[in-house]
Amino acid sequence: MFDIVSEPVMVAMIGLIGGLLLGLAARMGRFCTLGAIEDLFYGDSTIRLRMWGVAIGVSIIGTFGLSALGLLDLNQTLYASRIWNPFASIFGGLVFGYGMALAGNCGYGALARMGGGDLRSFVIILVMGISAYITLGGPLSGLRIWAFGDTQAVSHTPTFAHALSNLTGIKIETAGITIGAAILALTLLDRSIRQAPAPLFWGMIVGIAITSGWAGTQWVANTGFDATPVLSHTFSAPIGETILYTMTSSGNSISFGTGSVIGVLLGAFMGSRVRGHFRWEACEDPRELRRQILGAGLMGIGAVVAVGCSIGQGLSAFSVLAYSAPVTLLCIMAGAAIGLRQLILGFAPSV
């Protein structure tokens, strides 16, 4: 097959398929990180937060199911093969979450809104992608490594599945599936999500999209000739990759991240057209644009420090039960809560 389609193109196509599902989930299922947090704190609704629970549970079961079938080596996955620095997760998560509130979207959400015609999100995407690359390998990379160490260094990192396996003696795959099933069961205990077929369906689709990334990149790594990293979806550095690829495609290879970003844009475009929600929008308030640019810059920095955004850590890392996932996700939620409080209520004490 690789005589017809090169490995980078194949990996990008795998990212594209998963990205399409994620884009459709955002526009047709209203799957959104910041939206779920806003609904929790200010909308008196947990439906979209429970969509996350469904997505996390399904992705964990799918990921460890792949491992049980011999279709995935968990030790090769990004978040189980990198050094974990808890302080990086805390700092990066808080900065990302606060930036997300200022910008009004995470990177994934901005891509989904851009696919629906929102040109304000185009600015967020550009600034976030550039900021991520500045922090990853640009002028801020030295400061990042000095403060938090080289989190990109290879190291087999234990996970919650390893901890449960060591505690009970069961296989790691069984431990992972058990944890995933428990998360899914706890999520479905609430009647509101069980009586909402659309959120339940789209939460499952998101979980499947995350699983597809691991399955596809592992297959290419096993059957191809190049050293292909085993990845799933995240939207921080891949946005920067996509920007760089559009400028240097003749001397640069397409990647899973590039396919994923383009897939979300296309899926969101299709979803918004089906729903009749597509319309061109632009920013008319310079103060709003300034706030969004600042938020996007903070998201790029925070995501690289934490080694993943709300999707990368909140779903992809969670699917392999990395220790970093819940820590980063909770800090993202805390940072977003602080930012939303500032925007909605201000910090002045109530009289």
N, C-alpha and C positions, 0 to 999 in steps of 0.2 A: 504493500500500500504506500510506503514511503517513497517508492519510485515515482508515484503519481503526485502525491501531496507531501511536501516537506514536513519535517517534524515541527518546526515553529508554526507553520500554517495549521497543522492538525491541532496543536495545542490551543492556538487562537480560536479555532472553530469550536473546540470544547468550551472555552471560556465564553464564546458568543452564545452558545445554546443556553448555558446557565444564566448568562446575563439577560437574555430575552425573557426567561422565566421571572427573573427578579424585577425587570422593568415592567412586565405585565402585572406582577403582584403589587407593585407600587401604585400604578395608575388604576387598576381595576379592583384591587383588594384593599387599597389604602394602607398598605404595609409601610410604616414610616417610624423611624427611631424617635425623632423629636415629637411627632404626633402622638405616639404612645405615652411619652413622658408628660406632654401637655394635658392629655386626657386624664392621666392619673392624678395630677396635682390640681388641675383647674377645670376639668370637664366632668368629674365625678363618673368616670367610666374606665373600666379595666379591659375592655374588649381587645383593643389594639395591643395592650401589654400582654394579654393572654395569647394573642397571635404569635408573639415572640416565644412564649412558652411552648406552643405547638411546634414552631419552626426549630427551636433548640432540641426538643425531644425527638422529633423526626430525624434531624440531622445526626444526632448522637447514635440513634438506633441504626440508621443507614450506614454511618461511617464504621461503627464497630461490626456491623453485619458484613460489610465488605472485607474487613480484616479476618473475620471468622471463615469467610469463603476463600481466603488466600488472594483476594483481589486488591489488597492494600497493605502496605508495610507502614504501620503507625509511626515507627521510628524515623521514617523518611519524610513525614509530613512537616511542614514549615514550623508549626508551633511546638512539636515534640522533639525537634532537632536543633533548637536554639536555646542559648542561655536565658534564663528568666531572672530579671531584676525586679523585685516587688516595688521598689521606689520608682522605677521607670513606668510601671503600670499605673501607679497612683498619680504621679505627676502628669504623665501623658494623658491619662484618662480624664483628669480634672480639666486640663487645658483644652483637650478636644471637646469635652462636654460644654464648657463655657463658650468656646468658639462656635460650637454648633447652635447654641441658643442665640448668639449675636447674629450669626449668618442666617438663621431661620431654617437651616437644613444641614444634614451631614453631607458628605461627598456623594453617597448613593442617592440620597433624596434630591440633591441638586441636579444630578444626572437625570433622574426621573422627571423633575420639573422642567428641565431643559427640553427633554423629549416631548413635553406637552406645550412647548412654545415660549417658555419663560426665559427671556434673555438676561434677566438679573442673575439667574443661576449660571449662565455662561461665565460671568465675571467671577462668581464663587469658585467654579471649577478651575478656571485658569489660575487664580491666586492660590488655591489650595494645592494644585499640582506642582506649581513652581516652588511654593513654600516647602512642600514635602521633599523635593529634590535638593533644595538648599540645605535642609536639615540632614538628609540622608548622605549626600556626598559632596555638598557645597561648603560655603563658608561656615555654616553652623555645625558641620559634622564633627569637627574637632572638639567643640564645646560639649556636644552631646556625648561623645565617647569619654571625655574627661569626667563628666558628671555622672554618667550611668554605666560606663563600660561598653564594650563592643557586644551588643545584644545580637549581632548577626553571626557571632562565632558559633561554630558547630559544637553541639553538646547534647547527648541524649538526656532529655529532661523528663523526670517522672510526671505522671498525671494522676488525676483522681481515680482513674481506673486501676492504675498500679497500686494505689493506696488501698482500695477496696479488695483487690486481688491478694495483696500481702496480708490483709487482715483476716480474710475468710478462706483463702486457699483456692478460690475459684479462678478460672482462666480470666485473663485480662479482657478478652472479648465478651465473656459472659458478664463480667463486672460492668463494662461500659454499657451494654444493652440494658442491663438492670437499672442503671442510673438514668439512662434515657427514658426507659419506660416509666420510671417513678416520676420524672419531671413531667412527662406527658400526662400521666394519670392525675397528678396534682393540679395541673392546668385545667383538665377537663372536669374536675370536681365542681367547678362553678357552672351553674346552669346557663348563664348568659352566653358562654362560648359554645356550649352544646346546642343551644337553640339558634345559633347564628351560623348557618352552613357556609356562607361566603367567607367570613374571616377564618373559619376552620379550614376550608379548602385552600385558601391562599397561604395560610401559615404552613400547611403541608407542602405546597408547591415550593416555598422558599427553602424548607428543609431538604427537599429533593434536589434543588439547584445547588445547594452547598455540597451535598453528597456527590453529585455528578462531577464537580470539580476535582475532588480527590480521586474518584474512579478513573476519570479520563486521563488526568496527568500521570497517574501511576501506570496506566496501561501503556502510554507513550514511553515513559521511563523504562518499562520492562522490555518493550518490543523494539524500541528505536536504538539508534547508535549514539546519539548525543546525550550529554549529561542533563537530563530534563528534571527540574525541580518539581516536587510533588506539592501542588498548591490547590487552594480553593479561593473563593472570592473575597476581595478586600478592595477598598476604594480610597487609597491615599497615594502611595507611590505609583500604583498603576495608572492613575490619572496623569501623573507626571510622565510616565512611560509613554502614554498615548500622545501627549503633547509633543514629546521628543520624537516619536516615530513619525508623526505627521510632517515634521520638519526635516528628518534625516532618513526617510524610508529606504532610499537607495543604498545607504551604507549601514543600515540597522535592521535587526530582525523583529518581526512581529512577535507578540508574546501572548500568554494566557491572559494577562492583565489587560492588554490592549483589546483583545476579543471580548473580554468581560465588560469593559467600559462601553464599547460600541454596542454590545448586546443590550445593555440596560437602556441606552438611548433609543435603539430601535424598538425594544419591547414597550418602553414608555410611550413612544410615538404611536405605535399600533394601538395600545390600550386607550390612549387619550382620544384617538380617532373613533374607536369603537364606542366609547362612552359619550362622544360628542363634546369633549372637554378641551380639545385643542384650540388654543388661541394665543396670539402673540402678545407678550407682556413686556414692559420695560420699566425701569426705575425712574420715577419722576422726582424723588426726594433725595437731594445730595447727602443728607444726614443718614438716610437709610442705606445708601450705597456705601458710605464710609464705614458704617457699622458692619455691613456684610463683608467688605474687604478685610477689615480687622478680624472678624470671626473666621473667615476662610484661611487667613494666614495662621491663626492660632490652631485651627484644625490640622493643617499640614504638619506643623511642628509637633503637636500632641500625638498624632497618629504614628509618626515615625518613631518618636521616643517610646511609645507604648507597643510598638511593633504591630500595629493594626488599628483600624477605625472601629466604629460601632458594628459594622458587618464583619470585619476581619477578626476582631477579638470577640465580639458579641455573638457571632454565629460560627465562623470557620474554626476559631480556636476552641470555642465551646464544644464543637462537634467531636474533637479529639480529647475533650475533658482536660485541657491544659489548665494548670493552676492560675495562669495569667488571666484567663477569660472572665471569671466572675469578679475578680478584683478590678480589672479594667472597666468592665461593664457597669459595675456599681459606681465607680468614680466618674464615668461618663454621665451617668444619671445624676450624680451629685453636682457635677460641674454645670450640667444643663439646668438643674433646679435653681442654682445660684444665678445663672444668667437670665432665666425666665423671671425670677423674682425681681431682678434689677429692671428688666424691661417692662414688666406688668405693674409691679407695685412700687418699685424704687426701694432704696435702702433706708430712707428716712423713717424714723419710728412713728407709728400711728399715734394720733392724739386722741 
